[in-house]
Amino acid sequence: MLRSNLAIALVGFAATALDAQEPTLRPVSEHLEQGAEDPVGTRRFAARRCSALFSLISVQMGDRGDRATAEMYANWVIGFGVVATMAGMELGSTRAEARRENESAVDEIAEVLKQRMNRNMAFSRSYYMNDPLLSSDVRTCRDLVDEFRLNDA
């Protein structure tokens, strides 16, 4: 009994410690709803976040042996990169600067999301299905695939 209580306490402590280290994330949908004052910056943010999320999902699909789905997500990552680069150029960056800024931002976002997904897998055996934020982001990003016409390329 003492052992199981100790294990529960340690798991709770580990989850609290991980939560304290993770930056506060809001769903992409909230950013989009509140982005009317800066539509270009909001579009760039959403494209970067979706690019980071879908790059991780692409890798997961590839690891599972689902090459077609992995390729589909990888293509969307490229499309979101183009959207983010174009937004950066609208905001005054050169194409090269916008690409570098996006690559750096996407890498940082992907690292935060990867840590969250790994924690989810450790505690719930699912990377994102039981996580309201990530589930919401997947739905929103899939909607943005259509809005940005990423399947038309």
C-alpha positions as CSV (number, residue, x, y, z in Angstrom):
1,M,0.0,0.0,0.0
2,L,2.8,2.4,1.0
3,R,4.6,1.5,-2.2
4,S,1.6,2.2,-4.5
5,N,1.0,5.6,-2.7
6,L,4.6,6.5,-3.2
7,A,4.4,5.6,-6.9
8,I,1.2,7.7,-7.3
9,A,2.9,10.6,-5.5
10,L,6.0,10.3,-7.7
11,V,3.9,10.2,-10.9
12,G,2.0,13.3,-9.7
13,F,5.2,15.1,-8.8
14,A,6.7,14.2,-12.2
15,A,3.6,15.5,-14.0
16,T,3.6,18.7,-12.0
17,A,7.3,19.2,-12.7
18,L,6.8,18.7,-16.4
19,D,3.9,21.1,-16.4
20,A,6.0,23.7,-14.7
21,Q,8.7,23.5,-17.4
22,E,6.3,23.5,-20.3
23,P,5.4,26.9,-21.8
24,T,1.8,27.8,-21.7
25,L,0.2,27.0,-25.0
26,R,-3.1,28.2,-26.4
27,P,-4.9,26.4,-29.2
28,V,-4.2,27.6,-32.7
29,S,-7.9,28.2,-33.1
30,E,-7.8,30.8,-30.2
31,H,-4.9,32.7,-32.0
32,L,-6.9,32.7,-35.2
33,E,-10.0,34.0,-33.5
34,Q,-8.1,36.8,-31.8
35,G,-5.8,37.7,-34.7
36,A,-7.9,40.2,-36.5
37,E,-5.6,43.1,-35.6
38,D,-2.6,41.3,-37.1
39,P,-3.8,38.9,-39.7
40,V,-0.4,38.4,-41.4
41,G,1.3,37.8,-38.1
42,T,-1.5,35.4,-37.1
43,R,-1.3,33.6,-40.4
44,R,2.5,33.2,-39.9
45,F,2.1,32.0,-36.3
46,A,-0.6,29.4,-37.4
47,A,1.5,28.2,-40.3
48,R,4.6,27.7,-38.1
49,R,2.6,25.9,-35.4
50,C,0.9,23.6,-37.9
51,S,4.2,23.0,-39.7
52,A,5.8,21.9,-36.4
53,L,2.8,19.7,-35.4
54,F,2.5,18.0,-38.8
55,S,6.3,17.4,-39.0
56,L,6.0,15.4,-35.8
57,I,2.9,13.5,-37.0
58,S,4.7,12.8,-40.3
59,V,7.6,11.2,-38.5
60,Q,5.2,9.2,-36.3
61,M,3.4,7.9,-39.4
62,G,6.6,7.0,-41.0
63,D,7.8,5.1,-37.9
64,R,4.5,3.2,-38.1
65,G,5.2,2.2,-41.7
66,D,2.4,4.4,-43.1
67,R,4.4,6.0,-45.8
68,A,1.5,7.5,-47.7
69,T,0.2,9.3,-44.7
70,A,3.7,10.4,-43.6
71,E,4.2,11.8,-47.1
72,M,0.9,13.7,-47.0
73,Y,1.8,15.3,-43.7
74,A,5.3,16.1,-45.0
75,N,3.8,17.8,-48.0
76,W,1.6,19.9,-45.8
77,V,4.7,20.9,-43.7
78,I,6.2,22.2,-46.9
79,G,3.1,24.1,-47.7
80,F,2.8,25.6,-44.3
81,G,6.5,26.7,-44.6
82,V,5.7,28.5,-47.8
83,V,2.7,30.3,-46.2
84,A,4.9,31.3,-43.2
85,T,7.7,32.5,-45.5
86,M,5.3,34.6,-47.6
87,A,3.8,36.1,-44.4
88,G,7.3,36.9,-43.2
89,M,8.0,38.7,-46.4
90,E,4.8,40.6,-46.1
91,L,6.1,41.7,-42.7
92,G,9.3,43.1,-44.2
93,S,11.8,40.2,-44.2
94,T,13.7,39.1,-47.2
95,R,12.8,35.6,-48.5
96,A,16.1,34.2,-47.0
97,E,15.5,35.9,-43.6
98,A,11.9,34.7,-43.5
99,R,12.9,31.1,-44.3
100,R,15.6,31.2,-41.6
101,E,13.2,32.7,-39.0
102,N,10.6,30.1,-39.8
103,E,13.0,27.2,-39.6
104,S,14.2,28.4,-36.2
105,A,10.6,29.1,-34.9
106,V,9.3,25.7,-36.2
107,D,12.2,23.9,-34.6
108,E,11.5,25.6,-31.3
109,I,7.8,24.9,-31.5
110,A,8.3,21.3,-32.5
111,E,10.6,20.7,-29.5
112,V,7.9,22.0,-27.1
113,L,5.2,19.9,-28.9
114,K,7.5,16.8,-28.9
115,Q,8.0,17.1,-25.2
116,R,4.3,17.4,-24.7
117,M,3.6,14.4,-26.9
118,N,6.2,12.3,-25.2
119,R,4.7,13.1,-21.8
120,N,1.2,12.3,-23.2
121,M,2.4,8.9,-24.5
122,A,4.0,8.1,-21.1
123,F,0.9,8.9,-19.2
124,S,-2.0,8.1,-21.5
125,R,-0.5,5.9,-24.3
126,S,-1.5,8.4,-26.9
127,Y,0.5,11.2,-28.4
128,Y,-2.3,13.6,-28.9
129,M,-5.8,12.0,-29.0
130,N,-6.3,12.5,-25.2
131,D,-4.8,16.0,-25.2
132,P,-7.5,18.6,-25.8
133,L,-4.9,21.2,-27.0
134,L,-3.2,19.0,-29.5
135,S,-6.4,17.4,-30.7
136,S,-7.8,20.9,-31.3
137,D,-4.7,21.9,-33.1
138,V,-4.8,18.9,-35.4
139,R,-8.4,19.7,-36.4
140,T,-7.6,23.4,-36.9
141,C,-4.5,22.7,-38.9
142,R,-6.4,20.3,-41.1
143,D,-8.9,23.0,-41.7
144,L,-6.1,25.4,-42.6
145,V,-4.8,22.9,-45.2
146,D,-8.0,23.5,-47.0
147,E,-8.1,27.3,-46.3
148,F,-4.5,27.7,-47.6
149,R,-5.2,25.3,-50.4
150,L,-2.3,23.2,-49.6
151,N,-3.8,20.1,-51.4
152,D,-4.0,22.1,-54.7
153,A,-0.2,22.2,-55.2
